[in-house]
Amino acid sequence: MRVVHDPTDGTERRTLATDVHVADGVWAKFRGLRGRSSISESFALVFPFDAVGRRDIDMLFVRTPIDVVWISDEEVQQVSTLRSWIGFGLATADCVIELPPGGADGVEAGDRVVVEGDTA
C-alpha cells in the first residue's frame, strides 16, 4: 500500500508514503499517533470515514509534529502542519492522512491524493 500525490499543476505524480497504516476502528482512530516519539519518513496513518464530515485532529500526547492532509473524494481540502502536544486542525473530509513533518510538502488544496493498494 502507498499514498500517492497527483498535483493539479502538471508536475509528476509522487509517492508520499510506502509504510501505510490504516486506523479503521474507533480505538485506532482515537489513539492515532499518541505516545509515539517519532515516525519514519515513509510512514502514513490513514483515517478513512464512511462519509464526508467535519474531521478534527488534536495533538494531545503526540510527541512529534506532523503534516495532516484532509481529503474529500480524493481531492485535497486542506493541508496543515500541526505542532506536537498543542496542535489542532479541523476540516471537512472523508479521509485524513497523517504524515511526518515535511511529508506533505508541495501538496495543496485541489490536488489529488490517493491510497493505492489493499486497505483491507
trRosetta pair geometry for C-beta under 8 A, 3 or more apart (Angstrom, degrees):
i j d omega theta_ij theta_ji phi_ij phi_ji
1 18 7.9 142 89 -163 52 46
1 20 4.3 -102 110 61 110 128
1 22 8.0 -60 151 -38 169 106
1 115 6.4 4 -174 179 105 95
1 116 6.9 167 -152 87 55 51
1 117 3.5 -154 -100 83 55 132
1 118 6.2 -98 -70 58 102 55
1 119 6.5 104 -121 -81 138 63
2 15 5.3 -37 173 -143 131 113
2 16 7.9 143 171 51 83 62
2 17 6.3 176 -156 91 64 56
2 18 4.9 -17 -107 -107 100 60
2 20 6.2 -173 -102 -24 24 131
2 115 7.5 173 88 -154 33 55
2 116 5.4 -12 61 58 81 97
2 117 6.1 92 11 -7 65 127
3 15 7.1 109 75 -165 54 65
3 16 4.5 -52 100 63 104 105
3 17 4.3 31 32 44 111 97
3 20 5.9 144 -30 -96 91 125
3 44 4.7 41 -10 0 142 173
3 46 7.2 176 -81 -72 117 115
3 97 6.1 121 -131 -154 148 150
3 99 7.6 -129 79 -84 157 115
3 113 6.6 9 -179 -179 95 100
3 114 7.4 175 -150 90 54 37
3 115 5.6 -29 -98 -100 70 68
3 116 7.7 168 -94 16 20 76
4 13 5.9 12 178 180 110 111
4 14 7.2 169 -153 88 68 30
4 15 5.6 -42 -101 -103 72 58
4 16 6.8 -180 -101 7 17 86
4 113 7.0 172 86 -152 46 55
4 114 5.4 -14 58 61 95 83
4 115 7.9 158 16 -98 76 20
4 116 5.6 29 -4 -9 122 119
5 13 6.7 166 84 -156 52 62
5 14 5.4 -11 57 62 100 79
5 15 7.7 164 16 -108 79 9
5 16 5.2 86 -26 -44 106 111
5 106 7.2 100 140 101 157 103
5 107 5.5 -108 -129 -93 134 100
5 111 6.3 6 -167 154 89 134
5 112 7.6 140 -163 85 43 56
5 113 5.3 -16 -104 -103 64 86
6 13 4.9 -17 -100 -106 73 97
6 111 6.6 164 80 -179 53 85
6 112 4.1 -17 65 71 107 105
6 113 7.3 -172 22 -77 73 36
6 114 7.2 19 -2 5 114 102
7 10 7.2 -55 101 30 100 25
7 11 4.9 15 60 53 141 94
7 13 7.7 -168 12 -93 73 45
7 106 7.0 -61 -83 156 129 100
7 107 7.8 -133 -90 -112 86 49
7 108 7.5 55 -134 31 91 96
7 111 5.1 -40 -119 -124 48 116
7 112 8.0 -132 -58 34 11 72
8 108 7.7 -91 29 74 104 105
8 110 5.2 -47 -4 129 152 102
8 111 5.4 -131 -12 -96 89 58
8 112 7.3 111 -60 -8 82 82
15 18 6.3 31 161 -59 134 89
16 44 6.5 72 110 -68 102 135
16 97 8.0 76 101 142 145 144
16 99 6.2 -63 161 -110 117 145
16 103 5.9 84 -176 171 99 90
16 104 7.0 25 -144 -93 136 55
16 107 7.5 15 -91 -57 139 132
16 113 7.3 0 -1 -142 145 112
17 20 5.5 115 117 -75 113 85
17 42 5.5 122 -146 176 62 51
17 43 5.9 -34 -144 113 121 12
17 44 3.4 152 68 -21 169 112
17 99 6.2 -142 -53 -117 127 100
17 103 6.8 26 -62 -167 102 128
18 42 4.8 -33 42 -177 86 117
19 40 6.1 37 44 70 152 126
19 42 4.6 87 6 111 102 97
19 43 4.7 -40 84 -94 112 59
19 44 7.2 145 81 18 60 65
20 43 7.8 150 -84 -159 36 44
20 44 4.9 -12 -112 64 77 101
20 45 8.0 163 -159 -87 56 24
20 46 6.2 22 -174 -14 102 117
20 115 6.5 145 -172 -144 154 106
20 117 7.6 139 52 61 141 129
21 43 7.5 -5 4 -162 102 89
21 44 7.3 -178 30 90 64 53
21 45 5.2 -19 71 -111 98 69
21 46 7.1 179 88 21 44 77
22 28 7.9 42 120 141 54 149
22 45 7.9 152 -99 -163 18 55
22 46 5.0 -30 -109 69 68 102
22 48 6.6 -5 -158 -1 108 108
22 115 8.0 89 -88 -174 106 161
22 119 5.5 109 -76 -164 153 89
23 28 3.9 -172 -152 135 75 102
23 29 4.8 129 143 -80 117 55
23 31 7.5 -162 -133 62 122 85
23 32 6.4 -11 -92 -95 163 55
23 45 5.9 39 -24 176 111 100
23 46 6.9 -175 19 82 75 45
23 47 5.0 -19 64 -96 112 74
24 28 6.2 24 40 64 44 146
24 29 7.8 -94 100 -48 1 95
24 48 6.4 2 -106 46 80 104
25 28 4.5 91 53 10 81 105
25 29 6.8 -148 91 -6 40 88
26 29 5.9 -59 -149 37 27 109
26 30 6.4 25 154 -17 64 107
27 30 5.7 -55 -148 37 32 110
27 31 6.1 26 157 -16 68 110
28 31 5.9 -56 -140 41 28 108
28 32 7.8 99 159 -60 52 39
29 32 6.8 18 -177 -59 32 81
29 47 5.7 92 -123 -135 94 110
31 34 5.4 -114 -168 36 56 111
31 35 7.9 -34 -169 17 92 113
32 45 6.5 113 -156 131 68 154
32 47 7.7 -21 -103 -70 94 124
32 57 7.5 132 -126 -144 160 91
32 62 7.1 -41 108 -81 116 121
32 98 6.9 85 -165 -10 105 160
33 36 4.9 -74 -175 34 81 123
33 39 6.7 -55 -136 -54 130 131
33 45 6.2 -157 -57 0 97 158
33 62 5.0 58 94 -125 99 110
33 64 7.6 -82 150 51 134 96
33 66 6.6 129 37 -56 162 150
33 98 6.2 -135 -25 131 128 155
34 60 7.2 -3 -111 97 110 68
34 61 4.3 33 -151 103 96 114
34 62 5.7 -76 -95 -69 47 71
35 61 6.0 -3 -51 157 60 108
35 62 7.9 -38 5 -99 33 45
35 63 7.4 8 -168 -7 12 110
36 39 6.2 50 140 -61 140 87
36 62 7.1 -2 52 -142 82 69
36 63 6.6 -152 91 39 44 98
36 64 6.8 -57 108 15 87 114
37 63 4.7 -32 -113 89 56 138
37 64 6.4 99 173 -40 34 107
38 63 7.9 -54 -44 93 49 103
38 64 5.5 110 -102 -64 43 153
39 43 4.4 -115 170 69 105 150
39 64 6.5 -167 5 77 86 148
39 66 7.4 39 28 -102 139 104
39 100 4.9 -155 87 -82 101 95
40 43 4.6 113 58 -25 78 107
40 100 6.9 -113 99 -50 25 141
41 100 5.7 -88 -111 46 40 152
41 103 7.1 174 -160 -90 58 97
43 99 7.2 153 93 -142 67 54
43 100 6.1 86 56 -36 97 101
43 103 8.0 -80 69 -100 65 153
44 97 5.5 -12 -171 -170 114 104
44 98 6.8 150 -160 76 58 51
44 99 5.3 -18 -106 -92 82 78
44 103 7.3 172 -86 164 87 148
45 97 7.2 154 77 -157 47 53
45 98 4.4 -6 55 55 99 106
46 95 6.6 -18 -168 -168 93 104
46 96 7.7 153 -158 82 46 48
46 97 5.3 -14 -105 -105 69 82
46 115 5.6 33 -111 -83 159 147
46 119 7.3 -79 92 -134 147 120
47 55 7.3 151 107 -165 133 140
47 95 6.7 153 82 -160 60 52
47 96 4.3 -6 56 58 116 92
47 97 7.3 -158 22 -73 75 36
47 98 7.6 58 -14 -11 105 96
48 94 7.5 8 -161 148 62 73
48 95 5.3 -14 -110 -108 58 90
48 119 7.0 83 -34 164 148 145
49 52 7.7 121 93 -88 121 22
49 53 6.5 -109 146 32 153 103
49 55 6.8 -144 -28 -82 150 128
49 93 7.2 109 27 111 129 76
49 94 5.1 -131 69 -159 95 54
49 95 6.6 -154 20 -71 80 44
49 96 7.8 48 -16 -3 110 88
50 94 7.6 -96 89 -153 17 100
51 94 6.2 -98 151 -114 17 106
52 72 5.0 43 -116 -132 119 112
52 73 7.6 -29 -69 -27 123 86
52 92 6.0 36 175 170 99 97
52 93 6.7 -129 -139 141 72 11
52 94 4.6 -59 -80 -55 61 97
53 92 6.8 -133 131 -143 14 73
53 93 7.6 -40 60 61 48 47
53 94 7.5 88 13 -89 66 62
54 90 6.4 8 -176 -174 98 98
54 91 7.5 -169 -144 110 62 16
54 92 5.7 -44 -89 -92 54 66
55 70 6.3 168 65 -127 117 111
55 90 7.3 172 86 -146 42 55
55 91 6.5 -21 59 68 84 61
55 92 7.2 109 12 -136 83 20
55 93 4.8 -59 22 50 132 103
55 96 5.2 -152 134 -48 147 130
56 88 6.9 -9 -172 -171 105 88
56 89 6.8 165 -153 88 59 49
56 90 4.5 -15 -101 -98 85 85
57 68 5.3 -157 38 -122 164 159
57 82 6.5 -122 109 -45 117 164
57 87 7.7 -13 113 120 95 101
57 88 7.1 167 87 -152 59 43
57 89 4.7 3 51 55 101 96
57 90 7.7 -163 22 -69 64 46
57 96 6.5 178 -59 174 118 148
57 98 7.2 153 -139 -82 146 111
58 87 7.4 159 -160 93 41 62
58 88 5.2 -4 -111 -108 70 83
59 62 4.4 -93 -160 48 70 118
59 66 7.6 -180 -109 25 109 104
59 82 5.2 -176 -59 146 129 119
59 83 6.5 172 75 87 171 52
59 84 5.9 -164 169 -150 129 26
59 85 5.7 -4 122 41 105 10
59 86 6.2 -17 73 48 120 19
59 87 3.8 65 -12 52 143 88
59 88 6.8 -116 6 -61 90 51
60 85 6.9 42 -117 -154 35 47
61 85 7.4 77 -42 -110 18 65
62 66 6.9 -56 160 -8 140 121
62 82 8.0 38 86 111 143 118
62 84 5.7 -135 106 -138 77 71
62 85 6.8 -151 62 -57 64 38
62 87 7.7 -58 69 45 125 109
63 84 5.4 27 -172 -158 23 132
63 85 7.2 39 -104 -51 44 87
64 84 5.5 44 -39 -85 1 122
64 100 7.6 -31 135 -137 131 77
64 101 7.2 -124 159 -20 94 108
65 81 6.1 28 168 174 118 93
65 82 6.3 179 -155 88 73 50
65 83 5.4 -36 -104 -123 102 36
65 84 5.2 -87 -59 -34 57 80
65 87 7.1 105 -129 -35 76 147
65 101 4.6 50 95 -76 102 124
66 81 7.3 -175 96 -150 33 59
66 82 5.6 -6 60 54 78 96
66 87 7.9 -166 42 74 81 159
66 98 5.0 2 165 -167 143 98
66 99 6.4 143 -172 69 87 41
66 100 6.6 -79 -125 -125 70 23
66 101 6.3 -106 -106 -61 22 66
66 103 7.9 -21 -163 28 68 122
67 79 6.8 -3 -176 -173 100 92
67 80 7.3 167 -154 89 56 40
67 81 5.3 -33 -97 -98 69 72
67 82 7.8 158 -103 13 19 74
67 98 7.4 145 79 -159 51 49
67 99 4.5 -25 67 68 101 99
67 100 7.0 17 16 88 96 28
67 101 6.0 128 -31 -121 87 34
67 102 6.8 -145 -35 23 131 17
67 103 4.9 -160 40 55 130 86
67 104 3.7 -168 155 12 141 110
67 105 7.7 -106 -93 -35 159 57
68 79 7.2 167 85 -152 53 47
68 80 5.2 -10 56 61 98 86
68 81 7.7 163 14 -95 75 23
68 82 5.8 32 -8 -11 120 116
68 89 5.3 170 70 59 148 160
68 96 6.4 -9 -170 -174 100 101
68 97 7.2 156 -155 81 51 49
68 98 5.5 -19 -102 -102 76 68
68 99 7.6 -178 -78 23 30 76
68 104 7.6 -61 46 -18 17 155
69 76 5.9 -62 -167 -126 103 103
69 78 7.6 172 -151 88 42 52
69 79 5.3 -7 -105 -105 73 82
69 96 7.1 159 81 -158 51 52
69 97 4.6 -9 56 57 102 99
69 99 7.0 36 -7 -4 105 115
69 104 5.4 173 -58 -115 107 137
69 107 5.9 -39 -104 131 127 151
69 113 5.8 -2 149 52 149 169
70 76 7.3 98 74 -160 54 61
70 77 4.6 -58 104 62 100 106
70 78 4.5 19 40 50 117 90
70 79 7.7 -146 21 -69 73 40
70 89 7.7 -155 -42 142 119 119
70 91 3.8 174 45 83 173 130
70 92 7.0 107 157 70 132 34
70 93 3.8 -127 -172 -58 88 137
70 95 7.9 147 -161 85 43 52
70 96 5.5 -17 -105 -107 64 83
71 74 6.3 2 177 -125 120 17
71 75 6.5 148 -156 69 75 32
71 76 5.7 -43 -99 -96 78 46
71 77 6.5 175 -104 2 21 89
71 93 5.5 70 52 -148 37 109
71 94 6.9 -67 101 56 72 68
71 95 4.4 -23 68 71 108 98
71 96 7.2 180 21 -84 79 33
71 97 6.8 34 -7 -4 120 104
71 113 5.6 -115 -91 65 136 105
72 75 5.9 -29 71 61 69 87
72 77 5.4 58 2 -49 101 123
72 92 6.2 4 -57 122 135 89
72 93 5.4 -130 -59 -126 77 46
72 94 5.4 92 -124 5 61 91
72 95 7.8 173 -80 27 31 77
73 94 6.9 66 -40 29 52 131
74 112 5.3 15 147 -152 97 90
74 113 6.8 -168 -167 63 62 45
74 114 5.3 3 -136 -81 110 90
75 110 6.6 -20 -171 -139 103 27
75 111 7.5 150 -153 81 59 32
75 112 6.1 -43 -97 -98 55 64
76 79 6.3 1 -177 -48 127 99
76 107 6.0 179 -107 169 162 99
76 108 6.6 132 93 102 143 30
76 109 5.4 -138 112 -118 94 35
76 110 6.4 -34 64 32 91 26
76 111 4.7 17 15 59 129 80
76 112 7.2 -138 -12 -82 86 14
76 113 5.5 70 -64 0 99 111
77 91 5.2 158 109 160 119 127
77 92 5.9 -127 -175 71 164 75
77 93 5.7 -144 28 -80 137 87
77 109 6.1 7 -178 -130 19 95
78 89 7.5 178 120 -179 130 116
78 91 3.9 -149 27 -98 138 158
78 93 7.9 -101 33 -56 95 115
78 109 6.1 9 -83 -85 38 107
79 104 5.1 -170 -156 147 120 138
79 107 5.1 151 -94 99 150 99
79 108 6.6 -90 10 -109 136 30
79 109 7.0 -140 -1 -50 91 68
80 89 4.6 174 63 -111 152 137
81 101 6.2 62 -146 -133 113 84
81 104 7.7 -163 -72 53 79 114
82 87 3.0 123 -178 156 89 149
82 88 7.0 133 -137 -7 119 14
82 89 5.5 -100 -75 -24 121 114
83 86 5.5 -11 93 63 114 85
83 87 4.2 158 47 -58 59 101
84 87 6.9 30 -28 -3 10 110
93 96 5.4 103 102 -65 151 79
95 115 7.5 -141 -169 -9 150 118
97 113 6.8 -117 19 136 149 138
97 115 7.7 175 -90 -64 127 106
99 103 3.0 -138 150 94 122 141
99 104 5.3 141 51 -39 140 88
100 103 4.6 111 55 -40 65 121
102 105 5.2 -6 -166 -32 62 116
104 107 4.3 -70 -173 34 83 127
107 111 5.6 -131 -156 61 67 151
107 113 6.5 24 -142 -67 129 128
108 111 5.3 105 59 -19 63 114
115 119 6.0 66 121 -76 132 125
